[in-house]
Amino acid sequence: MTAEFTVAGVSTLDEHVLLGDAGLAMAMVAAGAERLVDLRGETRPPGLPVPIDHFPIIDLEPGQDELIARAAAHVAALARAGTRVGMYCQAGISRTAAVAIAYLVLGGATLDDATAAVRRVRPQAMPALELRRSLERLAARPARPNRQP
């Protein structure tokens, strides 16, 4: 059994998802992340001694609905499998928040509730305008029967 502890800058969204910035990738591993999800489109994931999945989201670009949805579904699948995931972008504010919100929406939360939940654990979280628009379109999609994260 691993001890639970808090790492400054790392936010716990739920029992399976940690949020942070790129500089805290290994701190998320120290906090229990078994896998990392790198959301940076401007660079490739670093070589770390933990599996890293890459979803290259660009912060201010429009039309990334499907990439955000795929990243959120991937995190949800890992969480369902019991894997603790550390998710990050460069600053841990916009892309990380967008995918975290999409993850909660996939689980059945409303966009407003998901946004509030992410902001509660990570007050600086604020998806860039184009990412927020992608979230609005994703949240407006018809519900799917198995939307459990």
Steps between C-alpha positions, in 0.01 A plus 500: 500500500634844408470794734287792384672836509464839337751637253494879455361586157342159438120496519292189570187495284380162624653178625639422153591837346771749596547836328817704469745671270785350299755578769304288747482182291731302730336653808170351377675165473627545857140577600385168354448551125573174317463661158530855366301679231694782329267750331766726348487547124816707486735224614536126534472329838824466694666166556392410852494164678119483476269452200395830340207532259508805272200702381651804323251779572589855396379756751345770282397298193136444405348167396665259743174345619590145398851511643368629834227234496755225425731617778211513749373156393853361536530638855153362580597154371817501710303612806240226444787250489619630839808679366599825669578758230697825513385744235696813400565767241768769513348716775223266622236767452324485162543168318518301823180670619326439166570126500417469870165672440432278197584193712236602757246580227557152356418369845163674488570840659361815344752738350441751780533237774813351341657845467419580863644168618828558315521859627442380858809280493703720264388865539728622222334264248360693206477350151590743222200632307532260205534202736195620694305511174607142430374402846166670433459300178604176672256558786218562251542157340227245575562290811649157444386201707840425655627845597654379827864605552 
